[in-house]
């Protein structure tokens, strides 16, 4: 109601002053009068802006006070020799740190610093004792002897019961752990996980506090490598049950037995780790604190933080690489362990079910061209096999002992195969093939390259189907593609982590490749205890993959990063905790 | 006035319900689901997970449960961050986005009105030309470019002085807020400047301003009472949606400056098909936007007496 009143009042005023209107209008014309008015209003603007800025500063002060209540702490320099602290950035924050349910790389990285399993990888990627002092792995049983000085961060000893509890929790159907399968070599693990047997039937038992007996489902020659995986980390039962379902959700919801503890975890903002004084091998650890003070997936932003001396390590991509080269920084690279490839759809309803068509495509692709002329990121190496170069064989590296089948682009053979394929299929010309790809700049570049290669070298038309991650997975699982850009990363340091991927029973075999011969070799590799026999089996698998053109290897992924020169001893690896700062130390610059 | 407010609020609730329903349907019609991950999982584990999240029920029942929980203010537990409630995610991260948003809008509003008035005063003179050129830049260059450039400028600035003048990224202190809020508010400020300029120009040449001047009112009074108050009206109109847009649209700025705001969760949730977080953040943002528009409409009545709220 007030509005209407004031409105009429104003209107009245305007009417009254309107009587003097002519004089005012005349006064606007001469410059002098106008000038004074401008000046007056100009200084008014000035006063107003000062007031405004004042209010703005006040508002900021108020808000900064409010934001401090939300508890995000400021961060220090990249490396601080006096306090033994390094500051780093994380690409994403761990979804949660319950080792039985963790699936992603970042969780693995953090867990690898705050937890310790029976064994761990050392700086040369060898398996060395962790909580277990020594172990014997037989055909049907593995015995782990636990050290007596391994402690939880509350001071209590780490016992065999803690391992049994964690493993049982992981296979319990109610936990619905996505990585439960990694425990399947343990007797009855699968049956328990599938709800067919009670959890008491699970094959791991604590003989006493420091002896862990594991019954095995089948002979398994790589069990020591398997138990280094985070799902095999221990959990203290009392503590787990006392968290009321929130185990791993926050810093206070975790008990640590590794080299570090989490001091502070502000979701989305910061994760700060301190040296764990209760850790049995604490003399191995040189850093006092690791502060993940920034969480951003923006590579450029991380590099800017690196330039500003705020983070000790920054990963590079194709764009930021150029920048780093200009700065003449020393670049470091490492093989991150994963292999990327074109996966064919082998379902009978698909044209790519036809071997001759796959062979035709195989003979026009050149991984070296893709890596050096299209992706152009140092660190990547052209793909030659499903098995990456870093895998160990009998004595040395697998790929040195069993080289990948030689591959060369051969247009004549390719067209020969294509003609046969067309005859067998009875279709000429072939309809466009569906090429499923991720939707990001890197994937776009690759899929467009392949589209061009297939069109110009084979005359095959390809339709690119770009999908974001989950949608691509859904389409892969449903088989709605002919070819897909896919990749695979290792879980443990044995060729089997790649070798069983295209077994007919493997759910990750999303192209639905079926071969009795390959399955037989996988079975040999799974249960043989003779290294030569196993590696022979992997070589046979390697040959089948090439001969049958199951997949076309594109590249083995490498990562390039810059590191603060004062920070030494950082270990990057394909399998296990990566990056690993447990052996890192700061030198005076 | 009260009747009008109630009417608008009811309309708002319907709008939010519509947003919730549309999002729910769109989300479920997208191929894939939140349980799908890099490594395929067995049927049994999948069933366990589905039961845990209630995805084994028919869609219509899920929708019913969802709506009922939403009415009670419970958005459920995130799929991607298995131990976090969506309510907690919003509660912990929205205030940060809001602080950033308020600062950006204060900066944008203040700058917009100031520069708008300035350009109108010095129409076709040097200040006007320079500012309007910058305004065109501000409107046409997206915030992620400004964010990257701004950050780079900070790196250079700190390197030049050899000490840390302003932090390059991060969150927690006053100094962390300056750069991101400037970057975030820049586009809106440019837009408001243009709006303010044209509305100011119109008013400066209006009868009542001329009258006020002619009867010898002090310039202060003319500027504040007669010009600014009237010219500010269109600015206020767009301020409401701008507040919502800035507060919710800071994703890129949050990413570049490593700020733990809600925007990142919103975008990540869509990528990960994290059903509960998508629903929670969309409905929350939707309700926020609707509420801001209502607030501005009510405010409009306060500023402009000619507007009657009916």
Interface residues (C-beta under 8 A of the other chain):
Chain A: X1 X3 X4 X6 X7 X10 X14 X17 X18 X20 X21 X22 X23 X24 X25 X26 X27 X28 X37 X38 X40 X41 X42 X44 X45 X48 X49 X52 X53 X55 X56 X59 X60 X61 X63 X64 X66 X67 X68 X70 X72 X73 X74 X75 X89 X92 X95 X96 X98 X101 X103 X173 X174 X175 X176 X177 X178 X179 X180 X181 X193 X194 X195 X245 X246 X247 X248 X249 X253 X266 X267 X268 X269 X293 X294 X295 X296 X297 X298 X300 X301 X304 X305 X307 X308 X310 X467 X468 X469 X470 X471 X473 X474 X475 X477 X478 X506 X507 X508 X510
Chain B: X1 X30 X31 X32 X33 X34 X36 X37 X38 X39 X40 X41 X42 X44 X45 X48 X49 X52 X80 X81 X82 X83 X84 X89 X92 X93 X95 X96 X99 X102 X103 X106 X107 X110 X114 X117 X118 X121 X148 X151 X152 X154 X155 X158 X159 X164 X167 X168 X169 X170 X171 X172 X173 X174 X177 X178 X207 X208 X210 X211 X212 X213 X214 X215 X218 X219 X220 X222 X223 X224 X255 X256 X257 X258 X260 X261 X264 X265 X268 X271 X272 X273 X301 X302 X305 X306 X307 X308
